[in-house]
Amino acid sequence: MLLWLNSHICQELNIFLFAAVKGAFIFVWALLISIWWLYRLAKKRKNRELIKRNFFKQNDGLLL
């Protein structure tokens, strides 16, 4: 009886640990994708500002 109880608790613990590790992995993956997406967004916005500034300088400060 004691052996069965210990193995049952061990199986429940393994299931819990597997679920916790899987959840942590999904969280880290989502976090990395979010950071990458925000980096691309900031880079695109910065590039857009540089293009506008260059057009402004090329046209001697006149807005098109």
N, CA and C atoms as an extended XYZ file, in Angstrom:
192
Properties=species:S:1:pos:R:3:atomname:S:1:resname:S:1:resid:I:1 pbc="F F F"
N         0.818       -1.187        0.000 N   MET     1
C         0.000        0.000        0.000 CA  MET     1
C         0.866        1.257        0.000 C   MET     1
N         1.897        1.256        0.806 N   LEU     2
C         2.769        2.419        0.897 CA  LEU     2
C         3.523        2.640       -0.409 C   LEU     2
N         3.946        1.563       -1.042 N   LEU     3
C         4.650        1.668       -2.316 CA  LEU     3
C         3.742        2.263       -3.395 C   LEU     3
N         2.476        1.815       -3.436 N   TRP     4
C         1.523        2.338       -4.419 CA  TRP     4
C         1.256        3.811       -4.175 C   TRP     4
N         1.140        4.219       -2.909 N   LEU     5
C         0.871        5.611       -2.555 CA  LEU     5
C         2.032        6.491       -2.994 C   LEU     5
N         3.252        6.043       -2.767 N   ASN     6
C         4.419        6.821       -3.166 CA  ASN     6
C         4.527        6.943       -4.679 C   ASN     6
N         4.249        5.881       -5.405 N   SER     7
C         4.346        5.958       -6.855 CA  SER     7
C         3.239        6.846       -7.422 C   SER     7
N         2.062        6.830       -6.791 N   HIS     8
C         0.962        7.684       -7.237 CA  HIS     8
C         1.311        9.165       -7.023 C   HIS     8
N         1.883        9.468       -5.878 N   ILE     9
C         2.301       10.853       -5.589 CA  ILE     9
C         3.405       11.268       -6.552 C   ILE     9
N         4.299       10.365       -6.852 N   CYS    10
C         5.390       10.654       -7.779 CA  CYS    10
C         4.837       10.951       -9.178 C   CYS    10
N         3.838       10.178       -9.610 N   GLN    11
C         3.244       10.429      -10.917 CA  GLN    11
C         2.544       11.782      -10.956 C   GLN    11
N         1.829       12.123       -9.896 N   GLU    12
C         1.167       13.427       -9.846 CA  GLU    12
C         2.188       14.558       -9.851 C   GLU    12
N         3.279       14.362       -9.137 N   LEU    13
C         4.333       15.371       -9.105 CA  LEU    13
C         4.963       15.533      -10.485 C   LEU    13
N         5.188       14.424      -11.192 N   ASN    14
C         5.753       14.495      -12.542 CA  ASN    14
C         4.816       15.226      -13.494 C   ASN    14
N         3.521       14.952      -13.389 N   ILE    15
C         2.547       15.636      -14.242 CA  ILE    15
C         2.550       17.124      -13.947 C   ILE    15
N         2.580       17.474      -12.656 N   PHE    16
C         2.605       18.886      -12.270 CA  PHE    16
C         3.875       19.568      -12.778 C   PHE    16
N         5.020       18.923      -12.608 N   LEU    17
C         6.279       19.518      -13.062 CA  LEU    17
C         6.302       19.677      -14.575 C   LEU    17
N         5.782       18.690      -15.294 N   PHE    18
C         5.719       18.779      -16.748 CA  PHE    18
C         4.850       19.959      -17.173 C   PHE    18
N         3.704       20.128      -16.527 N   ALA    19
C         2.813       21.241      -16.856 CA  ALA    19
C         3.472       22.581      -16.523 C   ALA    19
N         4.186       22.641      -15.404 N   ALA    20
C         4.856       23.886      -15.013 CA  ALA    20
C         5.970       24.234      -15.997 C   ALA    20
N         6.752       23.262      -16.394 N   VAL    21
C         7.842       23.507      -17.342 CA  VAL    21
C         7.276       23.903      -18.702 C   VAL    21
N         6.222       23.227      -19.132 N   LYS    22
C         5.591       23.558      -20.409 CA  LYS    22
C         5.032       24.985      -20.377 C   LYS    22
N         4.392       25.361      -19.289 N   GLY    23
C         3.860       26.713      -19.157 CA  GLY    23
C         4.959       27.764      -19.160 C   GLY    23
N         6.044       27.478      -18.465 N   ALA    24
C         7.176       28.408      -18.430 CA  ALA    24
C         7.795       28.554      -19.813 C   ALA    24
N         7.900       27.454      -20.545 N   PHE    25
C         8.459       27.496      -21.895 CA  PHE    25
C         7.585       28.345      -22.812 C   PHE    25
N         6.274       28.153      -22.740 N   ILE    26
C         5.363       28.945      -23.574 CA  ILE    26
C         5.443       30.417      -23.202 C   ILE    26
N         5.549       30.720      -21.916 N   PHE    27
C         5.659       32.113      -21.473 CA  PHE    27
C         6.937       32.754      -22.003 C   PHE    27
N         8.057       32.068      -21.881 N   VAL    28
C         9.337       32.621      -22.359 CA  VAL    28
C         9.295       32.794      -23.872 C   VAL    28
N         8.730       31.844      -24.594 N   TRP    29
C         8.620       31.920      -26.047 CA  TRP    29
C         7.783       33.130      -26.457 C   TRP    29
N         6.636       33.320      -25.797 N   ALA    30
C         5.771       34.461      -26.098 CA  ALA    30
C         6.472       35.774      -25.759 C   ALA    30
N         7.227       35.790      -24.678 N   LEU    31
C         7.961       36.988      -24.290 CA  LEU    31
C         9.023       37.340      -25.324 C   LEU    31
N         9.757       36.350      -25.812 N   LEU    32
C        10.785       36.607      -26.823 CA  LEU    32
C        10.167       37.097      -28.132 C   LEU    32
N         9.059       36.503      -28.542 N   ILE    33
C         8.392       36.955      -29.767 CA  ILE    33
C         7.897       38.375      -29.603 C   ILE    33
N         7.356       38.714      -28.433 N   SER    34
C         6.865       40.078      -28.185 CA  SER    34
C         8.006       41.091      -28.229 C   SER    34
N         9.124       40.751      -27.613 N   ILE    35
C        10.278       41.661      -27.612 CA  ILE    35
C        10.791       41.852      -29.033 C   ILE    35
N        10.874       40.758      -29.804 N   TRP    36
C        11.327       40.858      -31.192 CA  TRP    36
C        10.381       41.718      -32.003 C   TRP    36
N         9.075       41.548      -31.826 N   TRP    37
C         8.084       42.326      -32.562 CA  TRP    37
C         8.187       43.812      -32.207 C   TRP    37
N         8.345       44.138      -30.923 N   LEU    38
C         8.490       45.533      -30.512 CA  LEU    38
C         9.780       46.139      -31.065 C   LEU    38
N        10.858       45.370      -31.128 N   TYR    39
C        12.116       45.846      -31.702 CA  TYR    39
C        11.927       46.192      -33.169 C   TYR    39
N        11.257       45.315      -33.918 N   ARG    40
C        11.007       45.587      -35.340 CA  ARG    40
C        10.145       46.825      -35.519 C   ARG    40
N         9.137       46.985      -34.666 N   LEU    41
C         8.265       48.149      -34.741 CA  LEU    41
C         9.045       49.436      -34.483 C   LEU    41
N         9.896       49.433      -33.466 N   ALA    42
C        10.703       50.614      -33.151 CA  ALA    42
C        11.690       50.914      -34.280 C   ALA    42
N        12.275       49.877      -34.858 N   LYS    43
C        13.228       50.067      -35.953 CA  LYS    43
C        12.532       50.653      -37.179 C   LYS    43
N        11.332       50.157      -37.481 N   LYS    44
C        10.585       50.660      -38.627 CA  LYS    44
C        10.189       52.124      -38.410 C   LYS    44
N         9.771       52.457      -37.187 N   ARG    45
C         9.388       53.836      -36.870 CA  ARG    45
C        10.586       54.775      -36.977 C   ARG    45
N        11.743       54.328      -36.488 N   LYS    46
C        12.954       55.143      -36.565 CA  LYS    46
C        13.358       55.357      -38.020 C   LYS    46
N        13.279       54.303      -38.827 N   ASN    47
C        13.624       54.400      -40.241 CA  ASN    47
C        12.696       55.378      -40.956 C   ASN    47
N        11.412       55.332      -40.617 N   ARG    48
C        10.446       56.238      -41.227 CA  ARG    48
C        10.773       57.703      -40.889 C   ARG    48
N        11.179       57.942      -39.641 N   GLU    49
C        11.557       59.304      -39.249 CA  GLU    49
C        12.800       59.772      -39.999 C   GLU    49
N        13.766       58.884      -40.187 N   LEU    50
C        14.978       59.261      -40.917 CA  LEU    50
C        14.661       59.593      -42.371 C   LEU    50
N        13.771       58.838      -42.989 N   ILE    51
C        13.386       59.115      -44.379 CA  ILE    51
C        12.699       60.470      -44.470 C   ILE    51
N        11.810       60.769      -43.543 N   LYS    52
C        11.128       62.066      -43.548 CA  LYS    52
C        12.133       63.204      -43.358 C   LYS    52
N        13.084       63.008      -42.457 N   ARG    53
C        14.091       64.046      -42.204 CA  ARG    53
C        14.954       64.274      -43.442 C   ARG    53
N        15.321       63.194      -44.151 N   ASN    54
C        16.130       63.347      -45.362 CA  ASN    54
C        15.352       64.067      -46.462 C   ASN    54
N        14.078       63.736      -46.656 N   PHE    55
C        13.264       64.451      -47.634 CA  PHE    55
C        13.161       65.932      -47.277 C   PHE    55
N        13.020       66.219      -45.987 N   PHE    56
C        12.913       67.599      -45.527 CA  PHE    56
C        14.197       68.367      -45.850 C   PHE    56
N        15.356       67.732      -45.615 N   LYS    57
C        16.637       68.386      -45.907 CA  LYS    57
C        16.845       68.555      -47.415 C   LYS    57
N        16.441       67.589      -48.211 N   GLN    58
C        16.626       67.656      -49.660 CA  GLN    58
C        15.798       68.787      -50.270 C   GLN    58
N        14.653       69.086      -49.671 N   ASN    59
C        13.783       70.111      -50.216 CA  ASN    59
C        13.948       71.460      -49.520 C   ASN    59
N        15.088       71.646      -48.892 N   ASP    60
C        15.431       72.904      -48.208 CA  ASP    60
C        14.363       73.308      -47.191 C   ASP    60
N        13.855       72.365      -46.482 N   GLY    61
C        12.927       72.652      -45.401 CA  GLY    61
C        11.479       72.851      -45.845 C   GLY    61
N        11.177       72.645      -47.097 N   LEU    62
C         9.807       72.799      -47.558 CA  LEU    62
C         9.073       71.469      -47.420 C   LEU    62
N         7.868       71.543      -46.874 N   LEU    63
C         7.077       70.331      -46.757 CA  LEU    63
C         6.451       69.990      -48.103 C   LEU    63
N         6.443       68.749      -48.425 N   LEU    64
C         5.834       68.322      -49.691 CA  LEU    64
C         4.354       68.093      -49.536 C   LEU    64
